[in-house]
Amino acid sequence: MMTRIFTATALLAFTLLLTACPQQTTINKLQNDPVRYRNKEIGLVGNVTNSFGALNFGAYELSDETGKIWVLTERGVPAKGARVAAAGKYVDGVSWGGRKFGSALQETDRRVR
């Protein structure tokens, strides 16, 4: 009986963990099929190639081996050259701070590696 309860609890915890993680993809896949990812929570991993910000708002350009995309953030921006795992919603037609970004990732979480 204890084994069944433990197994059921472990299975439930594993299922919740999987549903909480954003779908990881590449920048090229985002740009080639934007409808599939629009307004969905996704994850990207890459290096920061450009950034600007003020008062904890900003944007940084994330580059992986397949392309580049701007990431909009409401926190400070990571340093140029930093390896970043960013999660957020993919949005099209973004204009922020007087600059047009086309498509971007609206950051909800970030881990600097």
For each residue, the residues with C-beta under 8 A, 3 or more apart:
1: 4 5
2: 5 6
3: 6 7
4: 1 7 8
5: 1 2 8 9
6: 2 3 9 10
7: 3 4 10 11
8: 4 5 11 12
9: 5 6 12 13
10: 6 7 13 14
11: 7 8 14 15
12: 8 9 15 16
13: 9 10 16 17
14: 10 11 17 18
15: 11 12 18 19
16: 12 13 19 20
17: 13 14 20 21
18: 14 15 21
19: 15 16
20: 16 17
21: 17 18 24 43
22: 41 42 43 87 88
23: 40 41 42 43
24: 21 42 43 44 45
25: 29 30 37 42 43 44
26: 29 30 44 64 65 66 67
27: 30 31 44 46 62 63 64 66 67 68 69
28: 31 32 66 67
29: 25 26 32 33 37 66
30: 25 26 27 33 34 37 42 44 69 90 103
31: 27 28 34 67 69 103
32: 28 29
33: 29 30 36 37
34: 30 31 37 38 90 92 103
35: 38
36: 33 40
37: 25 29 30 33 34 40 42 90
38: 34 35 90 91 92
39: 89 90 91
40: 23 36 37 89 90
41: 22 23 87 88 89 108
42: 22 23 24 25 30 37 87 88 89 90 105
43: 21 22 23 24 25 85 86 87
44: 24 25 26 27 30 62 64 69 71 85 86 87 105
45: 24 64 83 84 85 86
46: 27 62 63 64 83 84 86
47: 62 63 64 81 82 83 84
48: 51 60 61 62 63 77 78 79 80 81 82 84
49: 61 62 63 68 80
50: 60 61 80
51: 48 58 59 60 61 77 78 79 80
52: 58 59 60 77
53: 56 57 58 59 60 73 76 77
54: 57 58
55:
56: 53 74 75 76
57: 53 54 73 74 97
58: 51 52 53 54 72 73 76 77
59: 51 52 53 70 71 72 73 77 96 97 99 101 104
60: 48 50 51 52 53 70 71 73 77 78 84
61: 48 49 50 51 68 69 70 71
62: 27 44 46 47 48 49 68 69 70 71 84 86 105
63: 27 46 47 48 49 67 68
64: 26 27 44 45 46 47 67
65: 26
66: 26 27 28 29
67: 26 27 28 31 63 64
68: 27 49 61 62 63
69: 27 30 31 44 61 62 103 104 105
70: 59 60 61 62 94 101 102 103 104 105
71: 44 59 60 61 62 84 86 88 104 105 107
72: 58 59 94 96 101 104 105 106 107
73: 53 57 58 59 60 76 77 107 110
74: 56 57 107
75: 56 107 110
76: 53 56 58 73
77: 48 51 52 53 58 59 60 73
78: 48 51 60 82 84 110 112
79: 48 51 82
80: 48 49 50 51
81: 47 48
82: 47 48 78 79 112 113
83: 45 46 47 112 113
84: 45 46 47 48 60 62 71 78 110 111 112 113
85: 43 44 45 110 111 112 113
86: 43 44 45 46 62 71 105 107 109 110
87: 22 41 42 43 44 107 108 109 110
88: 22 41 42 71 105 106 107 108 109
89: 39 40 41 42 105 106 108
90: 30 34 37 38 39 40 42 103 104 105 106
91: 38 39 94 103 104 105 106
92: 34 38 102 103
93: 102 103
94: 70 72 91 100 101 102 103 104
95: 98 99 100 101
96: 59 72 99 101 104
97: 57 59
98: 95
99: 59 95 96
100: 94 95
101: 59 70 72 94 95 96 104
102: 70 92 93 94
103: 30 31 34 69 70 90 91 92 93 94
104: 59 69 70 71 72 90 91 94 96 101
105: 42 44 62 69 70 71 72 86 88 89 90 91
106: 72 88 89 90 91
107: 71 72 73 74 75 86 87 88 110
108: 41 87 88 89
109: 86 87 88
110: 73 75 78 84 85 86 87 107
111: 84 85
112: 78 82 83 84 85
113: 82 83 84 85
